[in-house]
Amino acid sequence: MNILIFLVILLVLVIVHEFGHFFTAKRFGIRVDEFGFGFPPKLFGIKKGETEYTFNLLPLGGFVKIFGENSEAESEVRHEVGPDEDRKFYNKPKWKQATVLFAGVFANFLLAWLLFSFGLMSGLPTSVNSKLSSYALSDVQLTVISVAPESPAEKAGLKSGDKIVYLNSGEDMLADANSGDINPDSVRSFVISHKDQEIEIGYFRGRPNDMPSVKLTPVENMDGQPAIGIAMDVIGIAKLPIFTAFLEGMKLTLFVTKGTMAGLYTLITDSIRGQGSFASVTGPVGMVGIVGDAYKFGFAYLVSFTALISVNLAIINLIPFPALDGGRLFFLLIEKIKGSRINPKIANTANMVGFGILILLMLVVTYHDVVKLF
């Protein structure tokens, strides 16, 4: 089920991205020969107007074939001039070409905004310390944000998203989130004051009527303090009116965009310095696990996670690297500066090499994802 949900999310995000290219190209009078759902081999196609809509075997995304975008097409190599010569992608003004290339990224940002807004309308989990806490929050509970590897919490089975209800040492009990008695500070104090004792932790996971418990004993962290290895926050459900939801959804999209760009910049600069690590990068296998967790915790989690992936997809595509939209935009910039087209063979080779490097990186990240499972 997790794999199926992930594939559906991936398919929707890529199709939305490609639709951005498709729609803008059509608006500018550029001929679009094919809009593919999934990747070949082709199962069947439907011809509507000048565009064939194909349905393919591999449900890993989609693609559009824009007339004249691939400068290595056979007819272009022979410099043939047809009736649609003025409708070729590269015969359009540079600003139109750039707009078509950027449209896919814009579509992903737009989708993220709509999903975040819909989540806020239907009820989106948010921290009581966030700006959204100025609105009324319901179902406020102490929630596990992350679990440290090899920690007592991980060994006991606690997971991110678990809602802590009580801590019980046998002598003392900490409970009642609604009164504020149980919060990150009170939990840390409780753990420190019971450093040599076994602590029972009761929590909700998914369904409110399902409250399992685990027992664990604190260990010293790097600061020499007793700890159980979890990061926590008090989370409630923000459910906003339509207009407010769209406004706050825009703010949230911008916030996530800034955070993602900062994280990507740090990853790239650390890699250049030789300090990069795949430990902070999640590939397809890891994403399937995260999707599974989001699905268990509710529809709002899944919607917000999809919006988050959409933002990531948009930003990654803006990187000025061959085979990505950002790389093609960079080529356009070079052509604009030099006043002539880049040699089609050079551009095509660069894109092919770039695509190969991206596939290699994906395989490496996937390998590390698998290693993390064992």
Secondary structure as UniProt FT lines:
FT   HELIX           2..27
FT   TURN            28..29
FT   STRAND          32..48
FT   TURN            49..50
FT   STRAND          51..66
FT   TURN            67..69
FT   TURN            71..72
FT   HELIX           74..77
FT   TURN            78..79
FT   TURN            83..84
FT   HELIX           85..87
FT   HELIX           89..91
FT   HELIX           94..122
FT   STRAND          124..127
FT   TURN            128..129
FT   HELIX           131..134
FT   STRAND          137..147
FT   TURN            149..150
FT   HELIX           152..156
FT   TURN            160..161
FT   STRAND          163..168
FT   STRAND          173..175
FT   HELIX           177..179
FT   HELIX           184..193
FT   TURN            194..196
FT   STRAND          199..204
FT   TURN            208..209
FT   STRAND          213..216
FT   STRAND          219..220
FT   TURN            222..223
FT   STRAND          226..227
FT   STRAND          230..238
FT   HELIX           242..272
FT   TURN            273..274
FT   HELIX           278..280
FT   HELIX           284..297
FT   HELIX           299..317
FT   TURN            322..323
FT   HELIX           325..338
FT   HELIX           344..372
//
